[in-house]
Amino acid sequence: MSPRTDRPRELAAFLKAHRARLDPADVGLSTPGQSRRVPGLRREEVAQLASISTDYYTRLEQGRLAGASPVVLAALADALRLGEDERNYLFQLAGKTDQRPRKQTGPERVRPQLQQLLDNLRDSPALVLGRYLDILAWNPLATAVFRDFAHVPHRERNFLRMLFLDPRIRGRYTDWAPLARICVGFVRVTANGHSEPRISSLIGELSLTDADFRTWWAEQHTSYETTGTKHLTHPDTGDYPLDWQVLRTFDEQQLLMVMTAPPESNSLDVLRRLACATPTPTDSDT
């Protein structure tokens, strides 16, 4: 059975489990002197808290998802006292988008443990990317392959922006278009209909300055690709392939993009030549 067809069953189990864990007194439904045969809230009590009918809630708990609008899901999340991760999972199970305005967040920071992992990747160029592909950190080999990102102003230090507008980054890829389109699709997934000033400014700038971006953004293309092979070039070495993969951190929702030399290629030799020929880069947190 596919994950998609499992969703109704998962949603039913999720709602039942969270209904059972709530103490009626915690939600103002205490009934002194009245015993309960099962722990937690009854279906009609959850429906009451969510301002929906008991029949409607019962259908949802039976895995019948068709009528589960974002408004209803938000009401259920509040009624069941779901935390942020639980709320996100509820919407994911229902295949819907949470319509709440996103909370204002401060500057994204890279945890010391992730920075240490980055620094320990000696033969692999690697970048840490933020939720909108802002370049948050990099290792020396990434500097050798691309450029010293510390010399790029913070506002312009965005991987998607640099793919389109920075000739040095754009020129590193001999197969630029497929990668650029993947990144456009990824940012669309991440933005998910929200209009934070940071992402609105980025999309607006690229739409005004690049015809390819305008076309791909208008196509409503989305992308979840996290692995592949790309062909790069460098004035000192010529063309060479690199495998790439993207790993997502669970808490900060940051991305670790790691590039490795494919087996039976000369790419590892190319990377080592580039590393030896590149001056010590500026520290990434300057």
N, C-alpha and C positions, 0 to 999 in steps of 0.2 A: 504494500500500500504506500502510495506516495506521501511526502510530508504535507502536500496541499489537502489531500483527502483526509488526513489525520486531524486537520485543524478543528472541525466540529467536535470531535471526541475530546481533543485536548482542551478546548474551551469549556466544554461541559465539566470536565474534571477540575479545571482551574476554578470555575465559579463555585462548585460544590465544596472544594477544599477551603476556599477563603470564606465562604459562608459559615462553615463549621468552626472555624477558628475564632470567630467573633463572639464576645460575651455580650448578651443583650443589654446588660447594664452600661456597657461602654458606649452604646449608641442611643441611650435614652429609652430603651424598651424593657426595662426591668419590671418584672411582675412578681412582687414579694409573695411568698407562700405558694407559688405555682411551680410545680415540678415540670421538667422537660424530659422527654424520652430520649432525645438526641442532643448533643452539644451544639452550640452555635445558634445562628438565626434560622428561622423558618423561611421558606420561599416567599410567602406573602409579606414577611417583614422586610426582606431585601427589596421587594417590589415597592413597598410603601416608602422606604428610604430613598429609592431612586425615582419615585413619582411615575411609575409605570404600572401596568396591570399585572396581577399575579399570573394570568394566563400567558401574557407576553414574556415575562421572566421565565416561566416554566419552559416555554418553547426554546428560549436561549440556552437554558441549562440542559436541554435535550440535544443541543448541538445544531439547532436550526438557525443559521446565521443570517439568512437573507434580509431580515429587517433590522439588523443591528447597526443603526446609524452612529456616527461619531458622537452625537449629542447623548444618545442612550448609553454608549460605552463610557462616556465621561461621567454620567450620573451613576453608573454601576461602580466605577472606580472610586468615586467619593463615598458611595454607600458602603462599600466593602473595605474602606480605609486602606486602599492600596498605596504602597510606596511608589516612588518614581519608576524604579525598574519593573515592578509588578504592573504598573499602569501601561508602560511601554509594551510589555509582553502581551497584555490583554488586547491592545490595539493591533499588535502584530498577528495574533491568532485570528482576529476578525478580519484582517486584511484591510484595515481602515487607517486613516491618518488622524492623529490627534490635532485638533484645530486650535488648541490653546496658543496664545502668543508665547514665543520662547522667552525664557528668562534672560535678562541681560547678563552676559558673562564677561569676566575680566580677561586680560591677556593670557593666551595659552602658554603654559610652561611645560618643559620637559623634565620628568622626574629624574633624579640622579642615577637611579638604577638603569633607566633606559639610555641615558647619556653614556653610561659606562659600557653597556652592550654595544652601542654605536661605535665607541672608540676602540673596542676590542675586535671589530671586524676589519682585519688588516688587509685582506685580499679582495674585499667586496665593497664597492661604492655603496653608500647607504645614506638615506635621508629620513628625518622624522617630519611628517606632514601633519598640519592641523586639520580641523574639520572642513575647511574650504581650500585645502591644499596649500596653505601658508607653509613656507619652509621654516621650521622651528629649530632644527639642528642638522648637522651633517658631519661626516668624518673626513679625514684628510684625503682619502682616495676619491670621494665625491668631488672635492675641489679640483683634483687632478683631471678628472674626467670632464667636468663641466666648467666651473669657474669658482673663484672665492666668493661665496655668497655673503660674507661679511662686508664686502665692498658694495653690496646692493642695498639701497635704502629699505628700511623695514616695510614701508607701504608697498614697495614693488617686489618684495621677496615672497612671491607666490608662484608655485610651480606651474599652475595653469596660465597665469599671466605671462610668465617668462617663456613658456612654450610658444606663445603666439607673438609676443612683442620683443623678446630679447634675441637678437640675431645669433648670439653665441650659443644659447641653449637650443634654439630652434635648429640651428645648423649642425648640432651634434648628432641629430637623428637622420639617417638616410631614408628611413620609412616614417617620417614625421606624422603624416596625416592619420594613420590608424591610432597611434598613441594619443594624439591631440583629441581625437573624437572620443576615445575612451575616457579621457579626463573631463571633457565637457559632460559626458553622460554621468560620470561619478558625481560631479558637483551638482547636477540637477537632482540626483537622488538625495544628496545630502541636504540641499536647500529645501526640498520637499514642500514647496509652496510657501515657505516663509520668506519674509522680506526684511531681514536684518540689514542695517546700513552697510555692514562690511560686504555681504554678498551682493546686495543691490548695486553698490558702487563698482564692484569687480565686473559683474555682468554688463552693466551699462557701459563701462570703459571698453570692454572687448567687443561689444556689439557695435560701437561707433567706429572702431579702428580696424576690425578684421572681418572680411566678408565670409570666410570659412566658419568663423565662430557664429556669426549671425545665422548662417544656414543650419548648422548643426544644433544650435540652441532652439531654433524655430521648429526643428523636426521632433522635438519632445523626446529625443533619444535618451535612454538611461543605460547605465553600465554598472555591472557588478564584477567585472573582470579583475582578478587579483594575481594573475600569473601569465607569463608568456615569454617570448623572445623578441628582442629589439636589436636593430642593427645601427650601430653608432659609427662615427668617424671622428678623427682628430687630425689636425694639420701635421703633427709629428709622427703619426703611426699609420694613417690610412683607416680603412674600414675594419670593423670587428664586431662580432655579435656578443650580446650579453643576455642571459636569462634574467628575468625579474620576477619578484613576488612581493606582495603587500600583506603585511600582518597588522591586524588592528588590536590596539590595547583595549582592554575591557572597560576601564574606569574613565580615562580621559577621552576615549574615542579618537585617539590619535593613530596615525598610520606609520609603520616602519616599512619603508620601501628599500629592499635589498636587491642589488644586482650582482650576479655571479657569472663566472666564466663557464660556458658550456663545455662538457667533456669533449675531448678530441678536437678542440679549437686552439688557436694561438692567443686567445683573449687574455689568459692569465699572464702570459709574457708581455702583452700590450699594457695591461694594467700596471705591472711592475715597472715597466719602462716609463710610463707616465708619472708614477709615484716618485721615481728617482729624479725625474727632470723638473718636478714642480717644487717651488720654494715652500717652506713651511707656511701653511695657511694661517690666516688670522683666526683667533679663537672664535668659535661659533656663537658665543653669548655676548659678543660686543655689540 
